[in-house]
Amino acid sequence: MRSSTQPDTATTATGTARLPAALCTHTPKCPSADSPDREAARTIASHPEQGWNLLCNSVLVFEDTGELLPDGRIIAPHRPLAVAAV
C-alpha cells in the first residue's frame, strides 16, 4: 500500500495556507501569498518545460505571469503591454 505524505501547512491571518517554515529557511522570510509583493518569494520548484514555478509561499506562477494562489484564487496574467515602434 502506498502512503502519501503531505507537508504540514500553517495558516495565515487571512486564512491562506503557507508551506512549513522549514521550506522558507532564508532571511528575510518570503512575503505571504496575500502580499502585493508575493512574486518576490523564492522559487522552490521550477518546471520551465511545463511553464510554471512554485514559490516558497505556495503561489504557482505561470510563464504568462498568471498566478494561482494557495486558496484557489486566480490572478490574471499581468504582462506589460507591448509598445509599438514608431
FILOFI-986459 format. One line per 2 residues: number of its first residue (from 1); their letters; for each residue y, x, z of C-alpha. Coordinates in Angstrom, 3 decimals, decimal comma. Example, Ala and Ser with C-alpha at 12.3 -4.5 7.8 and 13.67 -1.06 7.14 Angstrom:
1) AS) -4,500 12,300 7,800; -1,060 13,670 7,140
***
This chain:
1) MR) 0,000 0,000 0,000; 3,436 1,304 -0,884
3) SS) 6,078 1,397 1,756; 9,701 1,193 0,887
5) TQ) 12,397 2,858 2,894; 15,991 1,824 2,686
7) PD) 18,848 3,777 4,214; 20,422 2,338 7,309
9) TA) 23,829 0,961 6,448; 26,905 0,447 8,537
11) TT) 29,253 -2,473 8,037; 32,994 -2,004 7,772
13) AT) 35,536 -4,272 9,473; 35,770 -6,324 6,290
15) GT) 32,011 -6,819 6,163; 31,138 -4,473 3,315
17) AR) 28,167 -2,158 3,624; 28,585 1,588 3,741
19) LP) 25,984 4,251 3,354; 24,990 6,002 6,564
21) AA) 27,368 8,687 7,784; 24,630 11,261 7,149
23) LC) 25,285 10,889 3,406; 29,009 11,362 3,897
25) TH) 28,965 14,737 5,621; 32,153 16,132 4,152
27) TP) 35,619 16,095 5,666; 37,698 14,043 5,272
29) KC) 35,379 11,058 5,176; 35,233 9,043 1,982
31) PS) 37,554 6,065 1,622; 35,821 2,733 2,147
33) AD) 34,794 0,537 -0,761; 37,732 -1,767 0,082
35) SP) 40,336 1,002 -0,141; 42,568 1,242 -3,204
37) DR) 41,518 4,908 -3,494; 37,766 4,107 -3,361
39) EA) 37,194 6,182 -6,532; 38,128 9,328 -4,577
41) AR) 34,767 9,223 -2,777; 32,278 11,927 -3,682
43) TI) 29,504 11,318 -6,169; 26,053 11,306 -4,556
45) AS) 24,043 10,238 -7,626; 25,040 10,786 -11,218
47) HP) 23,357 9,238 -14,247; 25,569 10,037 -17,245
49) EQ) 22,757 9,125 -19,625; 22,979 5,579 -18,222
51) GW) 26,749 5,634 -17,799; 27,132 5,302 -14,028
53) NL) 27,702 7,228 -10,790; 27,017 6,205 -7,201
55) LC) 29,753 7,224 -4,793; 29,365 8,051 -1,122
57) NS) 30,965 4,722 -0,175; 28,259 2,759 -2,087
59) VL) 30,505 1,968 -5,052; 28,937 2,165 -8,513
61) VF) 31,434 3,492 -11,048; 30,664 2,987 -14,727
63) ED) 31,829 5,209 -17,577; 34,076 2,422 -18,895
65) TG) 35,893 2,617 -15,490; 34,447 -0,699 -14,297
67) EL) 33,075 -0,790 -10,749; 30,504 -2,684 -8,725
69) LP) 31,337 -2,875 -5,029; 28,656 -2,961 -2,314
71) DG) 29,328 -6,640 -1,579; 28,704 -7,573 -5,238
73) RI) 32,326 -7,882 -6,345; 33,119 -6,589 -9,806
75) IA) 36,198 -4,545 -10,676; 37,001 -4,851 -14,365
77) PH) 37,468 -1,680 -16,405; 40,960 -0,272 -15,963
79) RP) 41,274 2,399 -18,624; 44,788 3,281 -19,678
81) LA) 45,882 1,633 -22,883; 45,949 3,910 -25,904
83) VA) 49,406 4,747 -27,181; 49,763 4,568 -30,941
85) AV) 51,008 7,759 -32,569; 54,325 7,284 -34,318
***
